[in-house]
Amino acid sequence: MRSLSGRLRIAASVVLAAFLGLTGLTLDRAFRDSALAAARERLQAQVYMLLGAANLDAFNRLALPQALPEARFSTPDSGLYADAMDNQGNLVWRSPSLLGMALPFFPAVRTPGDTQFAPLISSDETKTPLFVLAFTVSWEIAANQYRLYTFRVAETQWNFLDQLWSFRRSLWGWLLAATGVLLAAQGLILRWSLKPLRRVAAEVTEIEAGRRAELSGDYPEELQPLTVNLNALLRQGHAHLERYRNALGDLAHSLKTPLAVMRGALDNGTSHAELRRTLQEQLERMNRTVDYQLQRAAASGRIALSTPLPVAPVARKILDSLAKVYADRAPRLSSEVGRTTVFYGDEGDLMEILGNLADNACKWCRQRVVVRAYPADRGEHAELVVEVEDDGPGIPPDQAPLLLDRGRRADPSVAGHGIGLAVVRVLVEEVYYGQLDISRGSLGGALVRARLRFQVNG
């Protein structure tokens, strides 16, 4: 069963049928017990009526009048029968309605006041089903002389069975009708409840066909995590594709100028030394351009459905690597990153940001480099603040914006391509929609602060 709707319908139908079935059985049992109790009470009342009419004759024998209060006792085969036995089990009286019949054997009740009630079958050839009630009394026949008599009253079960079957037909008929109505209502409820899922499937099909860019946002809160993260995946894919397209366009445009310079140098018949110098300059320029555009295009950005990435291990790994690279200078590299500080994005992007900033700090520091990272909540967005500070000469405020451009370098004598800060700026501002600032820190050198923004819900 691959259909979610089908599973829900089958499960709900089974539960509904089981519930109504148990309800019907419970009601049937309750009605049957109630009808049995009513039959017993009727027979008990008939016994009390016979006791009220009974008396002793001149020979101290039990006698009942010919005209009994209940006329059915005087009518043969009326469905209501009675007799009386002494303590020896001998019949001392029987109702005229028992003409040609005999009540089934019923153990005599020996204790006064005791009552027995049971469904039995008549002992004649008709095998009529009966309800029989026996009641024993102690009758005073003389002073301090008592005699036990057991009165038995019987009634056919036909009225009881007719009532029971009539109730059962009515009960199960209404339950079946209620089942049909509830199943129809259940189907409508399930169809209405699953409508958002069908809409998600339809919108995904439209996205595949290119008629829609992402899912609409007006879904129930149970589906919000799914749709928000699907939209985040779609936006992430579109952003990656757009970055690759822009990077390829920028790369093609950026390579036109050095290629034109090299072609011009070749066509103008310049000297070998001048041509060599020109080619070397333009090749270096092309190399920086390719490196910059490739790093810019490779940025992953916020990864939907990803787990938060702890920052402290990444920062420690980068600082350990830089300690080996700059072992001849032996700078003091320290990390002030809490264990609970996390990054919502690709590990490569974080390493690119921390690595470029820490590498620049190591190039310009005298002795110390400090890396910090801490969270800053901003309502529906979350921010991660990354700071890299050194104790070097610092960066003048008027030069800070220039260093963020690709290929700009504060000191040409220091090794590098001049694209590190530019790549960081692109990652911070274009990929993570944050802000990159350069100022003077407490150590006296440069303080580069990157604010990265993330969507909390996806």
TAJORA-V563236 format. One record per helix or strand. SS is the DSSP state (helix for helix, strand for strand). FROM is the first residue (numbers start at 1). TO is the last residue. If there is no record, write none. Layout:
# TAJORA-V563236
ss->SS from->FROM to->TO
ss->SS from->FROM to->TO
This chain:
# TAJORA-V563236
ss->helix from->4 to->53
ss->strand from->55 to->56
ss->strand from->62 to->63
ss->helix from->71 to->74
ss->strand from->80 to->86
ss->strand from->91 to->94
ss->helix from->96 to->98
ss->strand from->115 to->121
ss->strand from->129 to->142
ss->strand from->145 to->156
ss->helix from->158 to->193
ss->helix from->195 to->209
ss->helix from->221 to->267
ss->helix from->272 to->297
ss->strand from->309 to->310
ss->helix from->311 to->325
ss->strand from->332 to->337
ss->strand from->342 to->343
ss->helix from->347 to->364
ss->strand from->368 to->378
ss->strand from->381 to->390
ss->helix from->397 to->403
ss->helix from->420 to->431
ss->strand from->435 to->440
ss->strand from->446 to->455
